[in-house]
Amino acid sequence: MSKKQEQQDARGAPASPAGSAGAPRLISLHDYPAVAVRVRRAKAWGGIVAFGIVAFGSTSQGATLSDALVRALVAGIIGLHVTWFAAVVAARRILKAQTVAAVERALARRRQLPAGRS
């Protein structure tokens, strides 16, 4: 077995660093496909909505088309980043709550096992 294969666990993920043999592997938002899709979708909608609101507001107040589009572009970029930040914060909280619920379910199942079994 090569050194690289020894450094990977059964799932093919890199093994935990030395000194943390029993430490659980944490999952980042990037590794969670459903969350990554939702964050990307939220970013897109945030940018589009901010762009649309500012473009409509600017043109309805008499701004020239070029000025309105520049303002809308800047607002769209800002809206994208604000929405991205909010989506990441919400996703982290949701994943943390799901993790806590999964641990509680596992502990409840463990308590229900008959004595002598683990």
Contacts in CASP RR format, 6 or more apart in sequence:
PFRMAT RR
TARGET T0000
AUTHOR 0000-0000-0000
METHOD contacts of the structure
MODEL  1
MSKKQEQQDARGAPASPAGSAGAPRLISLHDYPAVAVRVRRAKAWGGIVA
FGIVAFGSTSQGATLSDALVRALVAGIIGLHVTWFAAVVAARRILKAQTV
AAVERALARRRQLPAGRS
6 15 0 8 1.000
7 14 0 8 1.000
7 15 0 8 1.000
8 14 0 8 1.000
8 15 0 8 1.000
9 15 0 8 1.000
9 25 0 8 1.000
13 25 0 8 1.000
16 22 0 8 1.000
16 23 0 8 1.000
16 25 0 8 1.000
27 95 0 8 1.000
29 35 0 8 1.000
29 36 0 8 1.000
29 39 0 8 1.000
29 88 0 8 1.000
29 91 0 8 1.000
29 92 0 8 1.000
29 95 0 8 1.000
30 36 0 8 1.000
32 91 0 8 1.000
32 95 0 8 1.000
35 91 0 8 1.000
35 94 0 8 1.000
35 95 0 8 1.000
38 87 0 8 1.000
38 91 0 8 1.000
39 84 0 8 1.000
39 87 0 8 1.000
39 88 0 8 1.000
39 91 0 8 1.000
42 83 0 8 1.000
42 84 0 8 1.000
42 86 0 8 1.000
42 87 0 8 1.000
43 80 0 8 1.000
43 83 0 8 1.000
43 84 0 8 1.000
43 87 0 8 1.000
44 80 0 8 1.000
45 83 0 8 1.000
46 76 0 8 1.000
46 79 0 8 1.000
46 80 0 8 1.000
46 82 0 8 1.000
46 83 0 8 1.000
47 76 0 8 1.000
47 77 0 8 1.000
47 79 0 8 1.000
47 80 0 8 1.000
47 83 0 8 1.000
48 76 0 8 1.000
49 79 0 8 1.000
50 72 0 8 1.000
50 75 0 8 1.000
50 76 0 8 1.000
50 78 0 8 1.000
50 79 0 8 1.000
50 80 0 8 1.000
50 82 0 8 1.000
51 72 0 8 1.000
51 73 0 8 1.000
51 75 0 8 1.000
51 76 0 8 1.000
52 72 0 8 1.000
52 75 0 8 1.000
53 75 0 8 1.000
54 68 0 8 1.000
54 71 0 8 1.000
54 72 0 8 1.000
54 74 0 8 1.000
54 75 0 8 1.000
54 76 0 8 1.000
55 68 0 8 1.000
55 69 0 8 1.000
55 71 0 8 1.000
55 72 0 8 1.000
57 68 0 8 1.000
58 67 0 8 1.000
58 68 0 8 1.000
58 71 0 8 1.000
58 72 0 8 1.000
59 65 0 8 1.000
59 68 0 8 1.000
63 71 0 8 1.000
110 118 0 8 1.000
END
